[in-house]
Amino acid sequence: MSTTLVKAIKYALLLCAAVLSVLLDYSFFKEISFLRPVRLSLVLCVCLSLYYHDERALYFSGGCGFLCDLYTLSLPHFSILYLYISLGCVWCESMFLNFTKKSIFLCGLAVFFAYEITTLFLNFFATREICLSPFVLRQGIAFILVNSALAPIVYLIVKRAKL
């Protein structure tokens, strides 16, 4: 097979993975309590942004954010957040020369913490109420830790696939 066809197949599979991860984020993972903190589409965007660190990752992140917005009918909330996160990952990538599992975990920790703080601020501006209960704090900490732990695994899969 030609390299162009192989790349086209890989990008088509990546697009299918993006659509599937958005559907899992907002339907399947919301129904099972211990999977609630998982945001697979965001982890995929973070890992691709750390791996590519160019416009392809930004397009993919914007597309994932747009799919999230279409699914939840919240334009342009997720599109802007996902682009912000992917730009942060590109900035993080420029600071590190070689990624290890630990550095990917730490970058993920910083990025998911920034995402959680940003969503809290956006919710504050939308509702004019600060919602910081113990449940919200536990859920936020679980979100940050679970997705940061998934990031090295997804990064190694993306790196192995050589998209």
C-alpha positions as CSV (number, residue, x, y, z in Angstrom):
1,M,0.0,0.0,0.0
2,S,1.1,3.5,-0.6
3,T,2.1,5.8,2.2
4,T,-0.7,8.2,1.3
5,L,-3.3,5.5,1.6
6,V,-1.9,4.3,4.9
7,K,-1.9,7.9,6.3
8,A,-5.5,8.4,5.1
9,I,-6.6,5.2,6.8
10,K,-4.8,6.3,10.0
11,Y,-6.4,9.7,10.0
12,A,-9.8,8.2,9.3
13,L,-9.3,5.8,12.3
14,L,-8.2,8.8,14.4
15,L,-11.4,10.7,13.4
16,C,-13.5,7.6,14.4
17,A,-11.6,7.5,17.7
18,A,-12.4,11.1,18.3
19,V,-16.1,10.6,17.6
20,L,-16.2,7.5,19.7
21,S,-14.4,9.2,22.6
22,V,-16.8,12.1,22.6
23,L,-19.8,9.7,22.6
24,L,-18.2,7.7,25.5
25,D,-17.5,11.0,27.4
26,Y,-21.0,12.2,27.4
27,S,-23.1,9.0,27.4
28,F,-21.4,5.9,28.7
29,F,-18.9,7.4,31.2
30,K,-21.6,9.6,32.7
31,E,-23.8,6.5,33.6
32,I,-21.1,4.6,35.5
33,S,-20.0,6.3,38.7
34,F,-16.4,5.3,38.8
35,L,-15.9,6.3,35.2
36,R,-17.4,9.8,35.6
37,P,-14.0,11.6,35.9
38,V,-12.8,10.1,32.6
39,R,-12.7,12.6,29.7
40,L,-11.2,10.4,27.0
41,S,-11.5,13.0,24.2
42,L,-9.6,15.5,26.3
43,V,-6.8,13.0,27.1
44,L,-6.6,12.2,23.4
45,C,-6.3,15.9,22.5
46,V,-3.6,16.4,25.1
47,C,-1.6,13.4,24.0
48,L,-1.8,14.4,20.3
49,S,-0.8,17.9,21.1
50,L,2.2,16.7,23.1
51,Y,3.2,14.3,20.2
52,Y,2.6,16.5,17.2
53,H,2.9,20.1,18.6
54,D,1.8,21.6,15.3
55,E,-1.3,22.7,13.5
56,R,-2.6,19.1,13.1
57,A,-3.0,18.8,16.8
58,L,-4.8,22.2,17.0
59,Y,-7.2,21.1,14.2
60,F,-7.9,17.9,16.0
61,S,-8.4,19.5,19.3
62,G,-10.7,22.1,17.8
63,G,-12.6,19.4,16.0
64,C,-13.0,17.4,19.3
65,G,-14.2,20.5,21.1
66,F,-16.6,21.2,18.3
67,L,-18.0,17.6,18.5
68,C,-18.4,18.1,22.3
69,D,-20.2,21.3,21.7
70,L,-22.5,19.8,19.1
71,Y,-23.3,16.9,21.4
72,T,-24.0,19.0,24.5
73,L,-25.4,22.0,22.5
74,S,-23.0,24.4,24.3
75,L,-21.3,26.3,21.5
76,P,-18.4,27.5,21.8
77,H,-17.6,26.4,25.3
78,F,-15.6,23.2,24.6
79,S,-14.2,24.3,21.3
80,I,-12.4,27.2,23.0
81,L,-11.4,25.1,26.0
82,Y,-9.9,22.3,23.9
83,L,-8.0,24.8,21.8
84,Y,-6.7,26.5,24.9
85,I,-5.6,23.1,26.3
86,S,-3.9,22.0,23.1
87,L,-2.0,25.4,22.9
88,G,-0.9,24.8,26.5
89,C,0.3,21.3,25.5
90,V,2.3,22.8,22.6
91,W,3.9,25.2,25.0
92,C,4.6,22.4,27.5
93,E,6.2,20.4,24.7
94,S,8.6,23.2,23.8
95,M,9.9,23.1,27.4
96,F,10.8,19.4,27.4
97,L,13.1,17.7,24.9
98,N,12.3,14.1,25.7
99,F,9.1,12.9,27.3
100,T,9.2,10.2,29.9
101,K,6.1,8.7,31.6
102,K,6.7,10.9,34.6
103,S,6.9,14.1,32.5
104,I,3.8,13.2,30.6
105,F,2.0,12.6,33.9
106,L,3.2,15.9,35.3
107,C,2.3,17.8,32.1
108,G,-1.1,16.1,32.2
109,L,-1.5,17.1,35.8
110,A,-0.8,20.7,35.0
111,V,-3.0,20.7,31.9
112,F,-6.0,19.0,33.6
113,F,-5.7,21.3,36.6
114,A,-5.8,24.3,34.3
115,Y,-8.8,22.8,32.5
116,E,-10.6,22.2,35.8
117,I,-9.9,25.8,37.1
118,T,-11.0,27.2,33.7
119,T,-14.3,25.3,33.8
120,L,-14.9,26.5,37.4
121,F,-14.3,30.1,36.2
122,L,-16.6,29.7,33.2
123,N,-19.3,28.2,35.4
124,F,-18.9,31.1,37.8
125,F,-19.3,33.7,35.0
126,A,-22.3,31.8,33.6
127,T,-24.2,31.3,36.8
128,R,-22.6,34.0,39.1
129,E,-22.2,31.4,41.9
130,I,-19.1,29.7,43.1
131,C,-19.8,26.0,43.5
132,L,-17.1,24.6,45.8
133,S,-18.5,21.9,47.8
134,P,-16.6,18.9,49.1
135,F,-18.2,16.7,46.4
136,V,-17.1,19.1,43.7
137,L,-13.6,19.3,45.0
138,R,-13.3,15.4,45.3
139,Q,-14.7,15.1,41.8
140,G,-12.2,17.7,40.4
141,I,-9.3,15.9,42.1
142,A,-10.4,12.6,40.8
143,F,-10.8,14.1,37.3
144,I,-7.2,15.5,37.4
145,L,-5.6,12.3,38.8
146,V,-7.5,9.8,36.6
147,N,-6.9,11.6,33.3
148,S,-3.3,12.4,34.2
149,A,-2.8,8.6,34.9
150,L,-4.3,7.8,31.5
151,A,-2.2,10.3,29.6
152,P,1.1,8.3,29.5
153,I,-0.8,5.2,28.3
154,V,-2.6,7.1,25.5
155,Y,0.6,8.9,24.6
156,L,2.5,5.7,24.1
157,I,-0.3,4.3,21.9
158,V,-0.3,7.5,19.8
159,K,3.5,7.4,19.6
160,R,3.4,3.7,18.7
161,A,0.8,4.3,15.9
162,K,3.1,7.0,14.4
163,L,0.2,9.0,13.1
